[in-house]
Amino acid sequence: MKELKDTNDSTVDDSTVDDNTNNTYDLVENISIIESKFYSSKISRRESLKWMSSVSAGAAMTVVYPQESEATSTTGLSISDWPKIKLAPITAKGYGKDPKLSSPSIPWPLTLSQSQLNLVAVLADIIIPAEEGVPSASDVGIPDFVNEWISAPYPQQQEHRTLLVPGLLWVDQEALRLFGNHFIEVTPAQQFEIVDSIAFPTTQTPNTLKMPVSFFAGLRQLVVGAFFCSPAGIKDIGYLGNVPITGDYPGPTKEAMAHLEDLLGKLGLSL
Amino acid sequence: MNTFQGFDYDVIIVGSGAGGGMAAYTLTQAGHRVLMLEAGRDYDPLTETPMFNSNFEAPLLGSGTPDKDFGYYDATVDGGWTVPGEPYTTAEGTEFLWWRSRMLGGRTNHWGRFSLRFSHHDFKGYSRDGLGVDWPVDYEEMAPWYDRTEKLVGVSGNNPGLDDMPDSGPGVLQPPFKPRVPELLLQAAGKKLGIPVVPMRRAVLSRPLDNRQACFNATDCGRGCSIGAAFQTTTSLLPMAKATGKLKIVTDAMVKCVDVDYQGKASGVSYIDRKTRNVVILQARVVILAASACESARLLLNSKSPQFPNGVANSSGQVGKNLMDSTGAGTAALISGLQGRPRYNEDGNTANHVFIPWWGHKSQERKELDFPRGYHFEVGSGFFSPRMAIGSVARGYGKKMKDEVKRLYGTYMSLSLRGEMLPNENCYMEIDDKVKDQWGIPVAKFHWKWSEHELKQVSHGLNTARKILQTMGGLVIVPEQPAEQAIKKGGEIIHEVGTTRMGTSPKSSVTNHHGQTWDCSNLFIMDGGVFASNPHKNCTLTIMTLAMRNASWLATEMNKGVL
């Protein structure tokens, strides 16, 4: 399988995927193949195209499948292959070395389509569901943050993009392969079946799931990190700082000290 | 007396950070008139510091990027590991990182504020182990200057009576900040192991001082401090010096060289106005370089003339040599006994309230250790403001995953080693004749190689750190690495010093013990460049102390008419 390469061309460029030329498809073409086999989505064609057009306009991709790919074989029994997507590099400017810190703005355009955001939202709410009195990830706008993150013109974020964008496609392919529908359209039980296959890696996890597992871990880190930075997440985790305390720092509470004394006893330590 | 834009002055100071700020304060208090040149832009912490803004409001949740290496809210302006249009180079096969900023106040706007005075061990290392060189000053000479500096700057901490931490004078230190739960646990572990865990000394006020407020126990000092509690020259020394009416500051003034007259004395400096790109030539009775160790050395090396073909003040050939940073390495553990502990506000002054000073002088005297010189540990722990990294501990998904993240919050502790490096012939900077910055000034080129001393020290330190963490029931989560991989890159700890070192002989040093260059009596260096060694204690307090002492001497010499 071919490693991903960047291209400066915003159009599909199969010359950059030389050793897989025969298996290089325009993404739209690929999806139409998938649709012809599995299509029964409730997502309108228009919406699918919107995702595509947004993707081809903002971030042209080339999808490469390995030869004799099991995923594209007619059996449909094995795990979907990791989509080989070539993403056009993000050329937008960052916020620079002297941004106005008190009124931040994000100068780079967001690149996820509405459909991709819908999928991120479902996955984000699987990762951080609503609980009593605590909102879910999508309730506090985490999908927008994911979009901001992977659209950013910095190396770390672009690396995440090359993991997350194909990962979203993989999740959808997997849903289509297993259940004949897009991920956001299948039942929660079916969604959990797919997520369970990539959320709990063990030494037994097959190699074919290596990238999907990385994808889920990467998305989870973004979603969890962002959620606990949100006002609702800060409350949920119990962070009590970022408030001015005049006078001396008071130190631990009685309860906190009692917990520590107990621990010191267990460890055979003393203050 | 020279005049610039209607302002009369005798002394030019290049740089507005720790050394330049203190030199300007000291000279203006003594009645001298000072023109300060700062390469960066004007900067006002009172209006520009985002104090309570949360990570959630910042791009990418405030995470570091190549634009803002230490995170969105870090105070550094137009700098970091890279400065646009102002590159530096490294010799093939070597790595060195150079943190710069282009702003009034320089790096004092974002530094860690750790303020540990050097001890008698630190000033006379060569006399003990025959390595490096002794300083031309001793602790007894420096002690009263440390007292004055700590009092002026405002340092909180205490006198634990350890040989690595000489006492400050009575009434000098402000009260320390109370330890938090994980720090108390560390103290208990230290007690069992015979390793001291004592209050960190930081240039953060626990009591009001002048027109600066005491710390209100919130918001990261690296953002800068709009209430002036965390020391930076922009809220203290510079406004105080300006209030005398004897200081004028010119920002966006990128000095390119020191000019000399036919007698070989400094006649002034030439700078490039960053806004107009015009060259401005200034004259002065005395020139003080405080542009940071490597910028000042670069300036000297770029100031070539028939009298000084190798650069001004470089007859010893030592300018750029003896470059040192602190060693850096670290490890961390999950302390399961802290899981689910009761919540309370652990912000405090937002850095570690305790630390582990060097405790091995006696062992070294008994030849029990295989490395010279010491290190200390800084401590990371507590219920700190959630940031992106919190997501990295998550496993699985859903409520179960969330509950685990919440249970693990505030249970991690990191120990960061900061140690003394010895000067060696493989670590130095020079001028790269092939590369110029956007102002046409030839850039610095770095050479770097850690020696066995540093690698053995880091091995010892990491083994010790793991033992300490395990004593608290900690599960170490950082894989063990050989010291060559565990040690941070040269420059990465941002304690670079030594490139214009002071000494007792013009043959082996650049300045005398007053920071006065041997070759040019009216040219002084008042930044970290003059360090003869680089003790494990963060360099800023000693830069300021030396600048106060040496600028006081300079003021007297000027009064006497010697200069």
Chai-1 contact restraints between the chains, C-beta under 6 A:
chainA,res_idxA,chainB,res_idxB,connection_type,confidence,min_distance_angstrom,max_distance_angstrom,comment,restraint_id
A,G94,B,D67,contact,1.0,0.0,6.0,A-B,restraint_1
A,Y95,B,P59,contact,1.0,0.0,6.0,A-B,restraint_2
A,Y95,B,D67,contact,1.0,0.0,6.0,A-B,restraint_3
A,G96,B,D67,contact,1.0,0.0,6.0,A-B,restraint_4
A,K97,B,D67,contact,1.0,0.0,6.0,A-B,restraint_5
A,K97,B,D78,contact,1.0,0.0,6.0,A-B,restraint_6
A,D98,B,V77,contact,1.0,0.0,6.0,A-B,restraint_7
A,D98,B,D78,contact,1.0,0.0,6.0,A-B,restraint_8
A,L101,B,P50,contact,1.0,0.0,6.0,A-B,restraint_9
A,L101,B,Y73,contact,1.0,0.0,6.0,A-B,restraint_10
A,S102,B,P50,contact,1.0,0.0,6.0,A-B,restraint_11
A,P104,B,A58,contact,1.0,0.0,6.0,A-B,restraint_12
A,P104,B,P59,contact,1.0,0.0,6.0,A-B,restraint_13
A,I106,B,P59,contact,1.0,0.0,6.0,A-B,restraint_14
A,I126,B,Y397,contact,1.0,0.0,6.0,A-B,restraint_15
A,I127,B,Y397,contact,1.0,0.0,6.0,A-B,restraint_16
A,P129,B,G398,contact,1.0,0.0,6.0,A-B,restraint_17
A,Y154,B,T65,contact,1.0,0.0,6.0,A-B,restraint_18
A,Y154,B,P66,contact,1.0,0.0,6.0,A-B,restraint_19
A,A199,B,G396,contact,1.0,0.0,6.0,A-B,restraint_20
A,A199,B,Y397,contact,1.0,0.0,6.0,A-B,restraint_21
A,F200,B,G396,contact,1.0,0.0,6.0,A-B,restraint_22
A,R220,B,A394,contact,1.0,0.0,6.0,A-B,restraint_23
A,Q221,B,G391,contact,1.0,0.0,6.0,A-B,restraint_24
A,Q221,B,S392,contact,1.0,0.0,6.0,A-B,restraint_25
A,V224,B,G391,contact,1.0,0.0,6.0,A-B,restraint_26
A,V224,B,A394,contact,1.0,0.0,6.0,A-B,restraint_27
A,G225,B,M388,contact,1.0,0.0,6.0,A-B,restraint_28
A,G225,B,I390,contact,1.0,0.0,6.0,A-B,restraint_29
A,G225,B,G391,contact,1.0,0.0,6.0,A-B,restraint_30
A,F228,B,P386,contact,1.0,0.0,6.0,A-B,restraint_31
A,F228,B,I390,contact,1.0,0.0,6.0,A-B,restraint_32
A,C229,B,N55,contact,1.0,0.0,6.0,A-B,restraint_33
A,C229,B,F56,contact,1.0,0.0,6.0,A-B,restraint_34
A,C229,B,L61,contact,1.0,0.0,6.0,A-B,restraint_35
A,C229,B,P386,contact,1.0,0.0,6.0,A-B,restraint_36
A,S230,B,F56,contact,1.0,0.0,6.0,A-B,restraint_37
A,I237,B,K406,contact,1.0,0.0,6.0,A-B,restraint_38
A,I237,B,Y409,contact,1.0,0.0,6.0,A-B,restraint_39
A,G238,B,R343,contact,1.0,0.0,6.0,A-B,restraint_40
A,Y239,B,F383,contact,1.0,0.0,6.0,A-B,restraint_41
A,Y239,B,P386,contact,1.0,0.0,6.0,A-B,restraint_42
A,L240,B,R343,contact,1.0,0.0,6.0,A-B,restraint_43
A,L240,B,N345,contact,1.0,0.0,6.0,A-B,restraint_44
A,G241,B,N345,contact,1.0,0.0,6.0,A-B,restraint_45
A,G241,B,D347,contact,1.0,0.0,6.0,A-B,restraint_46
A,N242,B,F52,contact,1.0,0.0,6.0,A-B,restraint_47
A,N242,B,A218,contact,1.0,0.0,6.0,A-B,restraint_48
A,V243,B,A218,contact,1.0,0.0,6.0,A-B,restraint_49
A,P244,B,F216,contact,1.0,0.0,6.0,A-B,restraint_50
A,P244,B,A218,contact,1.0,0.0,6.0,A-B,restraint_51
A,I245,B,N217,contact,1.0,0.0,6.0,A-B,restraint_52
A,T246,B,F216,contact,1.0,0.0,6.0,A-B,restraint_53
A,Y249,B,F177,contact,1.0,0.0,6.0,A-B,restraint_54
A,Y249,B,K178,contact,1.0,0.0,6.0,A-B,restraint_55
A,Y249,B,N217,contact,1.0,0.0,6.0,A-B,restraint_56
A,Y249,B,G348,contact,1.0,0.0,6.0,A-B,restraint_57
A,G251,B,K178,contact,1.0,0.0,6.0,A-B,restraint_58
A,P252,B,V181,contact,1.0,0.0,6.0,A-B,restraint_59
A,T253,B,Y344,contact,1.0,0.0,6.0,A-B,restraint_60
A,E255,B,P342,contact,1.0,0.0,6.0,A-B,restraint_61
A,A256,B,V181,contact,1.0,0.0,6.0,A-B,restraint_62
A,A256,B,P342,contact,1.0,0.0,6.0,A-B,restraint_63
A,A256,B,Y344,contact,1.0,0.0,6.0,A-B,restraint_64
A,H259,B,R341,contact,1.0,0.0,6.0,A-B,restraint_65
A,H259,B,P342,contact,1.0,0.0,6.0,A-B,restraint_66
A,L260,B,V181,contact,1.0,0.0,6.0,A-B,restraint_67
A,L263,B,G337,contact,1.0,0.0,6.0,A-B,restraint_68
A,L264,B,A188,contact,1.0,0.0,6.0,A-B,restraint_69
A,L267,B,G473,contact,1.0,0.0,6.0,A-B,restraint_70
A,L269,B,A188,contact,1.0,0.0,6.0,A-B,restraint_71
A,L269,B,K192,contact,1.0,0.0,6.0,A-B,restraint_72
A,S270,B,A188,contact,1.0,0.0,6.0,A-B,restraint_73
A,L271,B,A188,contact,1.0,0.0,6.0,A-B,restraint_74
